[in-house]
């Protein structure tokens, strides 16, 4: 029996551990060749370890190779694409999962930390897609019935809720969803989809949470019970033929719960037909017409404060 992703090749960044490794295993079980890209750094981007990627590749059932260069540079991303093509002859699936954390409040921020987080969490995905999408487009042109091109970006609810002390991480993850939408539009004519997934799961990121109150402690405890396999299942679906018409969407997954998010669109408006606004008249209009539709200043902790289905 033919497997869902048979003859496809998938690149997974940050594929050596956690969510990335779960995705690599799931895609491999679905028939894909996998390229596990991972520098093996710690959660803050330090101390690279090349054994992480090679060990992960050895845990995957099907054909797999490892890649240990950073893709947060254009040359590193190009080398990753070339390595995948040299090994398997093509690229069909890109999973941008690699991420690091260097948390601090904005008033205590260190510019070099910002640069490093954005380089890994946003620039890396851009460089990889810039290097890989020309090959995806050529494959689509060469095959009239080509429907294997898939891009999945692993974002975070921090990117659209915000989070305390995560200016760099939240900004990069928000940017990653902007990249998702733009790429989905750019690649639509080539029948290549691009979606984003915000996961809730037990990962190195989850383990860094330092609870400051009982509510945060409960949030962390719930998150640590969530298997990465649920994230991998959603990603595998998005990479399959049955998700061909799904693109530009923002999903979240929390155990056996899968969410689709609204995207920013106008909810209400105030119009002054007779003359230009003044600050005073606009203030009145905002209070009357717009304020009822303001978005609460809350984190995902408040939004997802129920027991997950696991």
JOFENTA-V905054 format. One record per helix or strand of 3 or more residues. SS is the DSSP state (hx for helix, st for strand). FROM is the first residue (numbers start at 0). TO is the last residue. If there is no record, write none. Layout:
BEGIN
[[SS	FROM	TO] [SS	FROM	TO]]
END
This chain:
BEGIN
[[st	8	12] [hx	17	28] [st	32	36] [hx	50	58] [st	63	66] [hx	73	87] [st	92	95] [hx	105	107] [hx	110	141] [st	149	154] [hx	157	160] [hx	166	189] [st	192	199] [hx	203	206] [hx	213	222] [hx	227	238] [hx	240	242] [st	249	254] [st	256	259] [hx	278	292] [hx	299	302]]
END
